[in-house]
Amino acid sequence: MPDQDLHSTIRALPKIDLHRHLEGSLRLETLIAVATEYEITLPSFNVESLRPYVQMMPGEERSWRKFLGKFSVLRQFYRSEKIIKRVTQEVIADAAADNIKYMELRFTPQALNNLMRCDYAAVVDWVCAATAEASQQHDIQVRLILSMNRHESVEIGELVLQAAIEYHKAGVVGVDLAGQEDGFSGLPFRAVFERAKTEGLGVTIHAGEWAGAHNVGEAVEYLHADRIGHGIRSIEDQRILSMLVARGTALEVCPKSNIDSGVIDSFESHPLPRLYAHGVKTTINTDDPLISNVTLTDEIVSMMHHAAMSLDDVKTHIMAAANASFLPAAEQTALAAKFGAWLSA
Ligand SMILES: [Zn+2]
């Protein structure tokens, strides 16, 4: 199938994104509009000249430092309720435009309140309200995941969990551990995730991305991970692979992000097809669409084009995502049934 036709076919397919960060999904045009209104100093007020400051560019050195460096420009934008609601609504509109029908969007309350210094509950409230409104306007169901960072304190993690519990009924379905994986064990957060499970929240842990497979083992065995963010370095350890298969733990794989942060050299060498062939439940997601300049359609087409993934494989991945959502059991069953019907049509 020619590239353009393949892209149209995948774009038309109803899709699921389980791993997308709000803070990595802003529109370039919005950055300029907000900076103009709030008199924020920017390196450029032109979309194309601003792009290299917030997006990985062709030919740029690929490393996690470069990748995370893009967030430092973005961090100065969270200045009001109006901005947070606007960016949330735009992220959801953009996902719906890519024919994503179900998304679990994650955000880090500590990043959003960094300039405003308001309660986490306030920013969570704004994102929940904007999500409910945008879900009414677009043909997409969205749930939220609250992230905490490994390299920040457990006290912050406890506050994030508190907000997740408070907003569980308002659309928050899970909690996430993100941040600098190398050099920061997740074990200090063990009690936080134990409590999250007893409260009925889903747990996803970024692991096996910037550090080895042992971190995936730690996340599953000690941090109650239902899903793993990335987890691609599980391929390095047969014991971890067997554990993932036995437990049915889903991996939230984000191919372009792995290339952009220097974990993987190319789509051709991406471990996704090998993990899938081993029987691991792999899903395909975007991570940070602004920073990686991708849509979910782009991610899937890249894996089909460069890693010999078939349309049936793609559908299996979408169903794996439907079955790995953090929705309550009855809603989860309904979601899987809906996608089953769509994808077999
Ligand atoms: Zn991520």
py3Dmol code that shows the C-alpha trace and the ligand (Angstrom):
import py3Dmol

protein = """\
ATOM      1  CA  MET A   1       0.000   0.000   0.000  1.00  0.00           C
ATOM      2  CA  PRO A   2       1.458   3.443  -0.886  1.00  0.00           C
ATOM      3  CA  ASP A   3       2.443   5.543   2.163  1.00  0.00           C
ATOM      4  CA  GLN A   4      -0.352   8.067   1.709  1.00  0.00           C
ATOM      5  CA  ASP A   5      -3.052   5.385   1.468  1.00  0.00           C
ATOM      6  CA  LEU A   6      -1.622   3.573   4.479  1.00  0.00           C
ATOM      7  CA  HIS A   7      -1.642   6.806   6.460  1.00  0.00           C
ATOM      8  CA  SER A   8      -5.303   7.442   5.518  1.00  0.00           C
ATOM      9  CA  THR A   9      -6.273   3.860   6.428  1.00  0.00           C
ATOM     10  CA  ILE A  10      -4.660   4.096   9.869  1.00  0.00           C
ATOM     11  CA  ARG A  11      -5.998   7.586  10.468  1.00  0.00           C
ATOM     12  CA  ALA A  12      -9.523   6.314   9.804  1.00  0.00           C
ATOM     13  CA  LEU A  13      -9.091   3.441  12.270  1.00  0.00           C
ATOM     14  CA  PRO A  14     -10.621   4.063  15.736  1.00  0.00           C
ATOM     15  CA  LYS A  15      -7.626   4.189  18.083  1.00  0.00           C
ATOM     16  CA  ILE A  16      -6.601   4.295  21.738  1.00  0.00           C
ATOM     17  CA  ASP A  17      -3.785   6.252  23.371  1.00  0.00           C
ATOM     18  CA  LEU A  18      -2.956   5.164  26.923  1.00  0.00           C
ATOM     19  CA  HIS A  19       0.267   7.149  27.283  1.00  0.00           C
ATOM     20  CA  ARG A  20       0.179  10.839  26.408  1.00  0.00           C
ATOM     21  CA  HIS A  21       1.496  13.659  28.606  1.00  0.00           C
ATOM     22  CA  LEU A  22      -0.525  16.874  28.594  1.00  0.00           C
ATOM     23  CA  GLU A  23       2.679  18.883  29.144  1.00  0.00           C
ATOM     24  CA  GLY A  24       4.252  17.421  25.983  1.00  0.00           C
ATOM     25  CA  SER A  25       1.213  17.932  23.754  1.00  0.00           C
ATOM     26  CA  LEU A  26       0.745  21.715  23.497  1.00  0.00           C
ATOM     27  CA  ARG A  27       0.256  23.460  20.152  1.00  0.00           C
ATOM     28  CA  LEU A  28       3.066  25.718  18.912  1.00  0.00           C
ATOM     29  CA  GLU A  29       0.516  28.374  17.904  1.00  0.00           C
ATOM     30  CA  THR A  30      -0.926  28.352  21.429  1.00  0.00           C
ATOM     31  CA  LEU A  31       2.504  28.883  22.976  1.00  0.00           C
ATOM     32  CA  ILE A  32       2.885  32.026  20.901  1.00  0.00           C
ATOM     33  CA  ALA A  33      -0.653  33.260  21.646  1.00  0.00           C
ATOM     34  CA  VAL A  34      -0.250  32.683  25.401  1.00  0.00           C
ATOM     35  CA  ALA A  35       3.235  34.244  25.475  1.00  0.00           C
ATOM     36  CA  THR A  36       1.863  37.329  23.692  1.00  0.00           C
ATOM     37  CA  GLU A  37      -1.109  37.693  26.054  1.00  0.00           C
ATOM     38  CA  TYR A  38       0.876  37.080  29.256  1.00  0.00           C
ATOM     39  CA  GLU A  39       4.067  38.863  28.105  1.00  0.00           C
ATOM     40  CA  ILE A  40       6.223  35.751  28.462  1.00  0.00           C
ATOM     41  CA  THR A  41       9.709  36.024  26.981  1.00  0.00           C
ATOM     42  CA  LEU A  42      10.175  33.489  24.177  1.00  0.00           C
ATOM     43  CA  PRO A  43      13.245  32.768  22.030  1.00  0.00           C
ATOM     44  CA  SER A  44      10.990  33.466  19.012  1.00  0.00           C
ATOM     45  CA  PHE A  45       7.379  34.405  18.285  1.00  0.00           C
ATOM     46  CA  ASN A  46       7.422  32.646  14.913  1.00  0.00           C
ATOM     47  CA  VAL A  47       6.201  29.029  14.796  1.00  0.00           C
ATOM     48  CA  GLU A  48       9.086  27.713  12.707  1.00  0.00           C
ATOM     49  CA  SER A  49      11.796  29.552  14.669  1.00  0.00           C
ATOM     50  CA  LEU A  50      10.248  28.504  17.983  1.00  0.00           C
ATOM     51  CA  ARG A  51       9.975  24.851  16.928  1.00  0.00           C
ATOM     52  CA  PRO A  52      13.597  23.768  17.707  1.00  0.00           C
ATOM     53  CA  TYR A  53      13.229  25.016  21.299  1.00  0.00           C
ATOM     54  CA  VAL A  54      10.286  22.724  22.047  1.00  0.00           C
ATOM     55  CA  GLN A  55      10.594  19.914  19.507  1.00  0.00           C
ATOM     56  CA  MET A  56      13.244  17.349  18.554  1.00  0.00           C
ATOM     57  CA  MET A  57      14.538  18.358  15.110  1.00  0.00           C
ATOM     58  CA  PRO A  58      15.903  16.135  12.318  1.00  0.00           C
ATOM     59  CA  GLY A  59      19.663  15.718  12.764  1.00  0.00           C
ATOM     60  CA  GLU A  60      19.612  16.859  16.386  1.00  0.00           C
ATOM     61  CA  GLU A  61      21.573  14.779  18.911  1.00  0.00           C
ATOM     62  CA  ARG A  62      19.217  12.234  20.514  1.00  0.00           C
ATOM     63  CA  SER A  63      19.518  12.002  24.316  1.00  0.00           C
ATOM     64  CA  TRP A  64      17.242  12.142  27.350  1.00  0.00           C
ATOM     65  CA  ARG A  65      18.894  15.431  28.380  1.00  0.00           C
ATOM     66  CA  LYS A  66      18.023  17.017  25.015  1.00  0.00           C
ATOM     67  CA  PHE A  67      14.541  15.519  25.178  1.00  0.00           C
ATOM     68  CA  LEU A  68      13.789  16.746  28.713  1.00  0.00           C
ATOM     69  CA  GLY A  69      15.392  20.096  27.868  1.00  0.00           C
ATOM     70  CA  LYS A  70      12.412  20.894  25.603  1.00  0.00           C
ATOM     71  CA  PHE A  71      10.126  20.844  28.644  1.00  0.00           C
ATOM     72  CA  SER A  72      12.026  23.715  30.282  1.00  0.00           C
ATOM     73  CA  VAL A  73      10.621  26.207  27.734  1.00  0.00           C
ATOM     74  CA  LEU A  74       7.118  24.757  28.146  1.00  0.00           C
ATOM     75  CA  ARG A  75       7.211  24.966  31.949  1.00  0.00           C
ATOM     76  CA  GLN A  76       6.826  28.753  31.950  1.00  0.00           C
ATOM     77  CA  PHE A  77       3.361  28.625  30.359  1.00  0.00           C
ATOM     78  CA  TYR A  78       1.223  27.353  33.227  1.00  0.00           C
ATOM     79  CA  ARG A  79       0.098  30.677  34.637  1.00  0.00           C
ATOM     80  CA  SER A  80      -3.672  30.584  34.990  1.00  0.00           C
ATOM     81  CA  GLU A  81      -6.799  28.452  35.099  1.00  0.00           C
ATOM     82  CA  LYS A  82      -7.706  29.797  31.653  1.00  0.00           C
ATOM     83  CA  ILE A  83      -4.425  28.557  30.100  1.00  0.00           C
ATOM     84  CA  ILE A  84      -4.633  25.110  31.697  1.00  0.00           C
ATOM     85  CA  LYS A  85      -8.215  24.655  30.521  1.00  0.00           C
ATOM     86  CA  ARG A  86      -7.325  25.860  27.025  1.00  0.00           C
ATOM     87  CA  VAL A  87      -4.375  23.509  26.573  1.00  0.00           C
ATOM     88  CA  THR A  88      -6.344  20.553  27.963  1.00  0.00           C
ATOM     89  CA  GLN A  89      -9.183  21.173  25.517  1.00  0.00           C
ATOM     90  CA  GLU A  90      -6.777  21.536  22.593  1.00  0.00           C
ATOM     91  CA  VAL A  91      -4.932  18.312  23.432  1.00  0.00           C
ATOM     92  CA  ILE A  92      -8.257  16.455  23.445  1.00  0.00           C
ATOM     93  CA  ALA A  93      -9.413  18.132  20.199  1.00  0.00           C
ATOM     94  CA  ASP A  94      -6.121  17.116  18.533  1.00  0.00           C
ATOM     95  CA  ALA A  95      -6.484  13.495  19.690  1.00  0.00           C
ATOM     96  CA  ALA A  96     -10.084  13.366  18.441  1.00  0.00           C
ATOM     97  CA  ALA A  97      -8.971  14.774  15.075  1.00  0.00           C
ATOM     98  CA  ASP A  98      -6.619  11.762  14.802  1.00  0.00           C
ATOM     99  CA  ASN A  99      -9.647   9.492  15.371  1.00  0.00           C
ATOM    100  CA  ILE A 100      -8.566   8.458  18.857  1.00  0.00           C
ATOM    101  CA  LYS A 101     -11.793   7.289  20.486  1.00  0.00           C
ATOM    102  CA  TYR A 102     -10.401   6.549  23.947  1.00  0.00           C
ATOM    103  CA  MET A 103      -7.469   8.260  25.644  1.00  0.00           C
ATOM    104  CA  GLU A 104      -5.937   8.205  29.097  1.00  0.00           C
ATOM    105  CA  LEU A 105      -4.259  11.590  29.293  1.00  0.00           C
ATOM    106  CA  ARG A 106      -1.704  12.095  32.041  1.00  0.00           C
ATOM    107  CA  PHE A 107      -0.356  15.239  33.646  1.00  0.00           C
ATOM    108  CA  THR A 108       1.936  16.192  36.508  1.00  0.00           C
ATOM    109  CA  PRO A 109       0.199  18.472  39.054  1.00  0.00           C
ATOM    110  CA  GLN A 110       3.615  19.569  40.345  1.00  0.00           C
ATOM    111  CA  ALA A 111       4.547  20.845  36.856  1.00  0.00           C
ATOM    112  CA  LEU A 112       1.251  22.666  36.318  1.00  0.00           C
ATOM    113  CA  ASN A 113       1.214  24.406  39.699  1.00  0.00           C
ATOM    114  CA  ASN A 114       4.917  25.246  39.723  1.00  0.00           C
ATOM    115  CA  LEU A 115       4.394  28.942  38.886  1.00  0.00           C
ATOM    116  CA  MET A 116       0.966  29.443  40.463  1.00  0.00           C
ATOM    117  CA  ARG A 117       1.724  27.614  43.721  1.00  0.00           C
ATOM    118  CA  CYS A 118      -1.938  26.677  44.154  1.00  0.00           C
ATOM    119  CA  ASP A 119      -3.187  23.389  45.619  1.00  0.00           C
ATOM    120  CA  TYR A 120      -2.849  20.298  43.456  1.00  0.00           C
ATOM    121  CA  ALA A 121      -6.609  19.887  43.828  1.00  0.00           C
ATOM    122  CA  ALA A 122      -7.137  23.219  42.019  1.00  0.00           C
ATOM    123  CA  VAL A 123      -5.164  22.243  38.885  1.00  0.00           C
ATOM    124  CA  VAL A 124      -6.694  18.760  38.899  1.00  0.00           C
ATOM    125  CA  ASP A 125     -10.137  20.353  39.124  1.00  0.00           C
ATOM    126  CA  TRP A 126      -9.427  22.573  36.091  1.00  0.00           C
ATOM    127  CA  VAL A 127      -8.113  19.690  33.979  1.00  0.00           C
ATOM    128  CA  CYS A 128     -11.105  17.513  34.950  1.00  0.00           C
ATOM    129  CA  ALA A 129     -13.574  20.293  34.068  1.00  0.00           C
ATOM    130  CA  ALA A 130     -11.879  21.033  30.724  1.00  0.00           C
ATOM    131  CA  THR A 131     -11.747  17.302  29.936  1.00  0.00           C
ATOM    132  CA  ALA A 132     -15.457  16.852  30.603  1.00  0.00           C
ATOM    133  CA  GLU A 133     -16.265  19.836  28.393  1.00  0.00           C
ATOM    134  CA  ALA A 134     -13.976  18.752  25.522  1.00  0.00           C
ATOM    135  CA  SER A 135     -15.320  15.177  25.651  1.00  0.00           C
ATOM    136  CA  GLN A 136     -18.814  16.615  25.074  1.00  0.00           C
ATOM    137  CA  GLN A 137     -17.621  18.586  22.055  1.00  0.00           C
ATOM    138  CA  HIS A 138     -15.610  15.810  20.394  1.00  0.00           C
ATOM    139  CA  ASP A 139     -16.230  12.144  19.671  1.00  0.00           C
ATOM    140  CA  ILE A 140     -13.743  10.856  22.246  1.00  0.00           C
ATOM    141  CA  GLN A 141     -13.836   9.369  25.742  1.00  0.00           C
ATOM    142  CA  VAL A 142     -11.036  10.664  27.976  1.00  0.00           C
ATOM    143  CA  ARG A 143      -9.871   9.614  31.431  1.00  0.00           C
ATOM    144  CA  LEU A 144      -7.001  11.111  33.412  1.00  0.00           C
ATOM    145  CA  ILE A 145      -3.856   9.819  35.112  1.00  0.00           C
ATOM    146  CA  LEU A 146      -1.916  11.896  37.646  1.00  0.00           C
ATOM    147  CA  SER A 147       1.883  11.677  37.469  1.00  0.00           C
ATOM    148  CA  MET A 148       4.513  12.085  40.162  1.00  0.00           C
ATOM    149  CA  ASN A 149       8.274  12.121  39.576  1.00  0.00           C
ATOM    150  CA  ARG A 150      10.874   9.688  40.927  1.00  0.00           C
ATOM    151  CA  HIS A 151      13.398  12.488  41.341  1.00  0.00           C
ATOM    152  CA  GLU A 152      10.998  14.505  43.508  1.00  0.00           C
ATOM    153  CA  SER A 153       9.902  13.784  47.076  1.00  0.00           C
ATOM    154  CA  VAL A 154       7.551  11.065  48.273  1.00  0.00           C
ATOM    155  CA  GLU A 155       5.617  13.844  50.066  1.00  0.00           C
ATOM    156  CA  ILE A 156       4.739  15.284  46.630  1.00  0.00           C
ATOM    157  CA  GLY A 157       3.705  11.778  45.568  1.00  0.00           C
ATOM    158  CA  GLU A 158       1.395  11.495  48.578  1.00  0.00           C
ATOM    159  CA  LEU A 159      -0.260  14.833  47.704  1.00  0.00           C
ATOM    160  CA  VAL A 160      -0.703  13.743  44.078  1.00  0.00           C
ATOM    161  CA  LEU A 161      -2.302  10.497  45.252  1.00  0.00           C
ATOM    162  CA  GLN A 162      -4.593  12.450  47.570  1.00  0.00           C
ATOM    163  CA  ALA A 163      -5.763  14.556  44.614  1.00  0.00           C
ATOM    164  CA  ALA A 164      -6.253  11.410  42.500  1.00  0.00           C
ATOM    165  CA  ILE A 165      -8.469   9.882  45.205  1.00  0.00           C
ATOM    166  CA  GLU A 166     -10.419  13.122  45.566  1.00  0.00           C
ATOM    167  CA  TYR A 167     -11.035  13.332  41.791  1.00  0.00           C
ATOM    168  CA  HIS A 168     -11.538   9.611  41.161  1.00  0.00           C
ATOM    169  CA  LYS A 169     -15.226  10.126  40.434  1.00  0.00           C
ATOM    170  CA  ALA A 170     -14.468  13.161  38.254  1.00  0.00           C
ATOM    171  CA  GLY A 171     -12.436  11.211  35.691  1.00  0.00           C
ATOM    172  CA  VAL A 172      -9.084  10.343  37.294  1.00  0.00           C
ATOM    173  CA  VAL A 173      -8.514   6.617  36.844  1.00  0.00           C
ATOM    174  CA  GLY A 174      -4.878   6.110  37.751  1.00  0.00           C
ATOM    175  CA  VAL A 175      -1.504   7.329  38.985  1.00  0.00           C
ATOM    176  CA  ASP A 176       1.887   7.243  37.282  1.00  0.00           C
ATOM    177  CA  LEU A 177       5.538   7.373  38.289  1.00  0.00           C
ATOM    178  CA  ALA A 178       7.604   9.394  35.803  1.00  0.00           C
ATOM    179  CA  GLY A 179      10.838  11.428  35.958  1.00  0.00           C
ATOM    180  CA  GLN A 180      14.515  10.489  35.878  1.00  0.00           C
ATOM    181  CA  GLU A 181      14.579   6.726  35.848  1.00  0.00           C
ATOM    182  CA  ASP A 182      18.339   6.292  35.946  1.00  0.00           C
ATOM    183  CA  GLY A 183      19.633   6.864  39.477  1.00  0.00           C
ATOM    184  CA  PHE A 184      16.214   7.149  41.176  1.00  0.00           C
ATOM    185  CA  SER A 185      14.634   3.940  42.471  1.00  0.00           C
ATOM    186  CA  GLY A 186      10.863   3.815  42.652  1.00  0.00           C
ATOM    187  CA  LEU A 187      10.940   1.872  45.932  1.00  0.00           C
ATOM    188  CA  PRO A 188      10.494   4.934  48.202  1.00  0.00           C
ATOM    189  CA  PHE A 189       7.046   5.321  46.542  1.00  0.00           C
ATOM    190  CA  ARG A 190       5.956   1.786  47.405  1.00  0.00           C
ATOM    191  CA  ALA A 191       3.389   2.814  50.041  1.00  0.00           C
ATOM    192  CA  VAL A 192       1.926   5.471  47.702  1.00  0.00           C
ATOM    193  CA  PHE A 193       1.143   2.886  45.018  1.00  0.00           C
ATOM    194  CA  GLU A 194      -0.029   0.326  47.559  1.00  0.00           C
ATOM    195  CA  ARG A 195      -2.605   2.865  48.742  1.00  0.00           C
ATOM    196  CA  ALA A 196      -3.522   3.721  45.124  1.00  0.00           C
ATOM    197  CA  LYS A 197      -4.430   0.075  44.535  1.00  0.00           C
ATOM    198  CA  THR A 198      -6.551  -0.170  47.681  1.00  0.00           C
ATOM    199  CA  GLU A 199      -8.392   2.964  46.494  1.00  0.00           C
ATOM    200  CA  GLY A 200      -9.203   1.266  43.173  1.00  0.00           C
ATOM    201  CA  LEU A 201      -6.862   3.374  41.027  1.00  0.00           C
ATOM    202  CA  GLY A 202      -4.798   1.968  38.167  1.00  0.00           C
ATOM    203  CA  VAL A 203      -1.004   2.116  38.493  1.00  0.00           C
ATOM    204  CA  THR A 204       1.402   2.704  35.639  1.00  0.00           C
ATOM    205  CA  ILE A 205       5.156   3.112  36.137  1.00  0.00           C
ATOM    206  CA  HIS A 206       7.687   4.540  33.656  1.00  0.00           C
ATOM    207  CA  ALA A 207      10.388   1.840  33.670  1.00  0.00           C
ATOM    208  CA  GLY A 208      12.772   0.022  31.339  1.00  0.00           C
ATOM    209  CA  GLU A 209      13.227   3.164  29.231  1.00  0.00           C
ATOM    210  CA  TRP A 210      16.269   5.111  30.451  1.00  0.00           C
ATOM    211  CA  ALA A 211      17.321   2.268  32.761  1.00  0.00           C
ATOM    212  CA  GLY A 212      17.374  -1.509  32.416  1.00  0.00           C
ATOM    213  CA  ALA A 213      14.883  -4.358  32.715  1.00  0.00           C
ATOM    214  CA  HIS A 214      15.436  -4.637  36.492  1.00  0.00           C
ATOM    215  CA  ASN A 215      13.351  -1.474  36.900  1.00  0.00           C
ATOM    216  CA  VAL A 216      10.433  -3.174  35.153  1.00  0.00           C
ATOM    217  CA  GLY A 217      10.761  -6.030  37.646  1.00  0.00           C
ATOM    218  CA  GLU A 218      10.774  -3.539  40.531  1.00  0.00           C
ATOM    219  CA  ALA A 219       7.655  -1.804  39.153  1.00  0.00           C
ATOM    220  CA  VAL A 220       5.709  -5.050  38.781  1.00  0.00           C
ATOM    221  CA  GLU A 221       6.888  -6.837  41.945  1.00  0.00           C
ATOM    222  CA  TYR A 222       7.000  -3.921  44.406  1.00  0.00           C
ATOM    223  CA  LEU A 223       5.061  -0.968  42.989  1.00  0.00           C
ATOM    224  CA  HIS A 224       1.859  -2.770  41.940  1.00  0.00           C
ATOM    225  CA  ALA A 225       2.191  -1.709  38.288  1.00  0.00           C
ATOM    226  CA  ASP A 226      -0.798  -2.731  36.174  1.00  0.00           C
ATOM    227  CA  ARG A 227       0.969  -1.278  33.137  1.00  0.00           C
ATOM    228  CA  ILE A 228       4.506  -0.146  32.357  1.00  0.00           C
ATOM    229  CA  GLY A 229       5.314   3.137  30.614  1.00  0.00           C
ATOM    230  CA  HIS A 230       7.673   2.080  27.783  1.00  0.00           C
ATOM    231  CA  GLY A 231       9.204  -1.054  29.383  1.00  0.00           C
ATOM    232  CA  ILE A 232      11.006  -1.771  26.121  1.00  0.00           C
ATOM    233  CA  ARG A 233      14.263  -2.772  27.823  1.00  0.00           C
ATOM    234  CA  SER A 234      12.418  -5.800  29.230  1.00  0.00           C
ATOM    235  CA  ILE A 235      13.767  -7.398  26.052  1.00  0.00           C
ATOM    236  CA  GLU A 236      17.177  -7.545  27.801  1.00  0.00           C
ATOM    237  CA  ASP A 237      16.036 -10.030  30.474  1.00  0.00           C
ATOM    238  CA  GLN A 238      14.236 -13.339  29.868  1.00  0.00           C
ATOM    239  CA  ARG A 239      13.027 -13.509  33.494  1.00  0.00           C
ATOM    240  CA  ILE A 240      11.301 -10.122  33.171  1.00  0.00           C
ATOM    241  CA  LEU A 241       9.776 -11.077  29.809  1.00  0.00           C
ATOM    242  CA  SER A 242       8.347 -14.272  31.320  1.00  0.00           C
ATOM    243  CA  MET A 243       6.970 -12.309  34.271  1.00  0.00           C
ATOM    244  CA  LEU A 244       5.226  -9.783  31.977  1.00  0.00           C
ATOM    245  CA  VAL A 245       3.683 -12.576  29.903  1.00  0.00           C
ATOM    246  CA  ALA A 246       2.577 -14.564  32.982  1.00  0.00           C
ATOM    247  CA  ARG A 247       0.957 -11.528  34.611  1.00  0.00           C
ATOM    248  CA  GLY A 248      -0.432 -10.040  31.410  1.00  0.00           C
ATOM    249  CA  THR A 249       1.152  -6.667  32.218  1.00  0.00           C
ATOM    250  CA  ALA A 250       0.700  -4.277  29.295  1.00  0.00           C
ATOM    251  CA  LEU A 251       3.547  -2.126  27.998  1.00  0.00           C
ATOM    252  CA  GLU A 252       2.720   1.412  26.851  1.00  0.00           C
ATOM    253  CA  VAL A 253       5.208   1.635  23.987  1.00  0.00           C
ATOM    254  CA  CYS A 254       5.899   5.054  22.406  1.00  0.00           C
ATOM    255  CA  PRO A 255       8.283   4.350  19.466  1.00  0.00           C
ATOM    256  CA  LYS A 256       9.249   7.862  18.303  1.00  0.00           C
ATOM    257  CA  SER A 257       9.835   9.033  21.865  1.00  0.00           C
ATOM    258  CA  ASN A 258      12.328   6.165  22.351  1.00  0.00           C
ATOM    259  CA  ILE A 259      14.249   7.343  19.304  1.00  0.00           C
ATOM    260  CA  ASP A 260      14.066  11.009  20.326  1.00  0.00           C
ATOM    261  CA  SER A 261      15.407  10.315  23.810  1.00  0.00           C
ATOM    262  CA  GLY A 262      18.250   8.187  22.469  1.00  0.00           C
ATOM    263  CA  VAL A 263      17.078   4.822  23.884  1.00  0.00           C
ATOM    264  CA  ILE A 264      16.681   3.271  20.408  1.00  0.00           C
ATOM    265  CA  ASP A 265      18.598   4.097  17.218  1.00  0.00           C
ATOM    266  CA  SER A 266      15.819   3.605  14.663  1.00  0.00           C
ATOM    267  CA  PHE A 267      12.308   2.252  14.061  1.00  0.00           C
ATOM    268  CA  GLU A 268      13.932  -0.757  12.350  1.00  0.00           C
ATOM    269  CA  SER A 269      15.770  -1.715  15.549  1.00  0.00           C
ATOM    270  CA  HIS A 270      12.839  -1.017  17.901  1.00  0.00           C
ATOM    271  CA  PRO A 271      12.168  -4.003  20.220  1.00  0.00           C
ATOM    272  CA  LEU A 272       8.363  -3.684  19.914  1.00  0.00           C
ATOM    273  CA  PRO A 273       7.975  -6.514  17.332  1.00  0.00           C
ATOM    274  CA  ARG A 274      10.206  -8.823  19.431  1.00  0.00           C
ATOM    275  CA  LEU A 275       8.289  -8.072  22.647  1.00  0.00           C
ATOM    276  CA  TYR A 276       5.040  -8.727  20.787  1.00  0.00           C
ATOM    277  CA  ALA A 277       6.375 -11.987  19.329  1.00  0.00           C
ATOM    278  CA  HIS A 278       7.302 -13.081  22.876  1.00  0.00           C
ATOM    279  CA  GLY A 279       3.651 -12.726  23.865  1.00  0.00           C
ATOM    280  CA  VAL A 280       4.005  -9.503  25.873  1.00  0.00           C
ATOM    281  CA  LYS A 281       0.871  -7.310  25.711  1.00  0.00           C
ATOM    282  CA  THR A 282       2.238  -4.308  23.820  1.00  0.00           C
ATOM    283  CA  THR A 283       0.271  -1.143  22.991  1.00  0.00           C
ATOM    284  CA  ILE A 284       1.278   1.801  20.764  1.00  0.00           C
ATOM    285  CA  ASN A 285       1.098   5.363  22.130  1.00  0.00           C
ATOM    286  CA  THR A 286       2.528   8.839  21.577  1.00  0.00           C
ATOM    287  CA  ASP A 287       4.109  10.065  24.873  1.00  0.00           C
ATOM    288  CA  ASP A 288       4.695  13.730  23.840  1.00  0.00           C
ATOM    289  CA  PRO A 289       3.208  14.641  20.427  1.00  0.00           C
ATOM    290  CA  LEU A 290       4.602  18.211  20.425  1.00  0.00           C
ATOM    291  CA  ILE A 291       8.142  17.224  21.388  1.00  0.00           C
ATOM    292  CA  SER A 292       8.270  14.266  18.987  1.00  0.00           C
ATOM    293  CA  ASN A 293       6.130  15.957  16.303  1.00  0.00           C
ATOM    294  CA  VAL A 294       3.907  12.892  15.899  1.00  0.00           C
ATOM    295  CA  THR A 295       0.309  11.745  15.927  1.00  0.00           C
ATOM    296  CA  LEU A 296      -0.734   8.247  16.976  1.00  0.00           C
ATOM    297  CA  THR A 297      -1.368   7.546  13.287  1.00  0.00           C
ATOM    298  CA  ASP A 298       2.273   8.470  12.549  1.00  0.00           C
ATOM    299  CA  GLU A 299       3.512   6.116  15.287  1.00  0.00           C
ATOM    300  CA  ILE A 300       1.516   3.167  13.947  1.00  0.00           C
ATOM    301  CA  VAL A 301       2.426   3.846  10.310  1.00  0.00           C
ATOM    302  CA  SER A 302       6.123   4.017  11.266  1.00  0.00           C
ATOM    303  CA  MET A 303       5.956   0.589  12.903  1.00  0.00           C
ATOM    304  CA  MET A 304       4.123  -0.864   9.876  1.00  0.00           C
ATOM    305  CA  HIS A 305       6.533   0.724   7.449  1.00  0.00           C
ATOM    306  CA  HIS A 306       9.832   0.040   9.233  1.00  0.00           C
ATOM    307  CA  ALA A 307       9.079  -2.941  11.489  1.00  0.00           C
ATOM    308  CA  ALA A 308       6.876  -5.100   9.252  1.00  0.00           C
ATOM    309  CA  MET A 309       3.798  -4.788  11.437  1.00  0.00           C
ATOM    310  CA  SER A 310       0.611  -5.881   9.627  1.00  0.00           C
ATOM    311  CA  LEU A 311      -2.847  -4.329   9.854  1.00  0.00           C
ATOM    312  CA  ASP A 312      -3.980  -7.336  11.915  1.00  0.00           C
ATOM    313  CA  ASP A 313      -1.052  -6.736  14.314  1.00  0.00           C
ATOM    314  CA  VAL A 314      -2.150  -3.107  14.627  1.00  0.00           C
ATOM    315  CA  LYS A 315      -5.701  -4.166  15.478  1.00  0.00           C
ATOM    316  CA  THR A 316      -4.342  -6.622  18.077  1.00  0.00           C
ATOM    317  CA  HIS A 317      -2.429  -3.712  19.643  1.00  0.00           C
ATOM    318  CA  ILE A 318      -5.548  -1.533  19.754  1.00  0.00           C
ATOM    319  CA  MET A 319      -7.515  -4.367  21.410  1.00  0.00           C
ATOM    320  CA  ALA A 320      -4.666  -4.876  23.900  1.00  0.00           C
ATOM    321  CA  ALA A 321      -5.023  -1.195  24.803  1.00  0.00           C
ATOM    322  CA  ALA A 322      -8.812  -1.539  25.167  1.00  0.00           C
ATOM    323  CA  ASN A 323      -8.303  -4.446  27.558  1.00  0.00           C
ATOM    324  CA  ALA A 324      -5.603  -2.611  29.537  1.00  0.00           C
ATOM    325  CA  SER A 325      -7.551   0.588  30.242  1.00  0.00           C
ATOM    326  CA  PHE A 326      -7.986   1.740  33.844  1.00  0.00           C
ATOM    327  CA  LEU A 327     -11.781   1.946  33.490  1.00  0.00           C
ATOM    328  CA  PRO A 328     -13.966   0.109  36.034  1.00  0.00           C
ATOM    329  CA  ALA A 329     -14.697  -3.507  34.958  1.00  0.00           C
ATOM    330  CA  ALA A 330     -18.133  -2.936  33.361  1.00  0.00           C
ATOM    331  CA  GLU A 331     -16.956   0.143  31.387  1.00  0.00           C
ATOM    332  CA  GLN A 332     -13.809  -1.719  30.358  1.00  0.00           C
ATOM    333  CA  THR A 333     -15.883  -4.590  28.963  1.00  0.00           C
ATOM    334  CA  ALA A 334     -18.072  -2.134  27.068  1.00  0.00           C
ATOM    335  CA  LEU A 335     -14.991  -0.366  25.648  1.00  0.00           C
ATOM    336  CA  ALA A 336     -13.447  -3.643  24.478  1.00  0.00           C
ATOM    337  CA  ALA A 337     -16.770  -4.725  22.914  1.00  0.00           C
ATOM    338  CA  LYS A 338     -17.081  -1.385  21.077  1.00  0.00           C
ATOM    339  CA  PHE A 339     -13.537  -1.593  19.692  1.00  0.00           C
ATOM    340  CA  GLY A 340     -14.003  -5.266  18.841  1.00  0.00           C
ATOM    341  CA  ALA A 341     -17.029  -4.362  16.707  1.00  0.00           C
ATOM    342  CA  TRP A 342     -15.333  -1.349  15.068  1.00  0.00           C
ATOM    343  CA  LEU A 343     -12.143  -3.201  14.207  1.00  0.00           C
ATOM    344  CA  SER A 344     -13.856  -6.262  12.748  1.00  0.00           C
ATOM    345  CA  ALA A 345     -16.200  -4.123  10.596  1.00  0.00           C
TER     346      ALA A 345
END
"""
ligand_1 = """\
1
ZN
Zn 5.921 9.153 29.342
"""
view = py3Dmol.view(width=600, height=400)
view.addModel(protein, "pdb")
view.setStyle({"model": 0}, {"cartoon": {"style": "trace"}})
view.addModel(ligand_1, "xyz")
view.setStyle({"model": 1}, {"stick": {}})
view.zoomTo()
view.show()
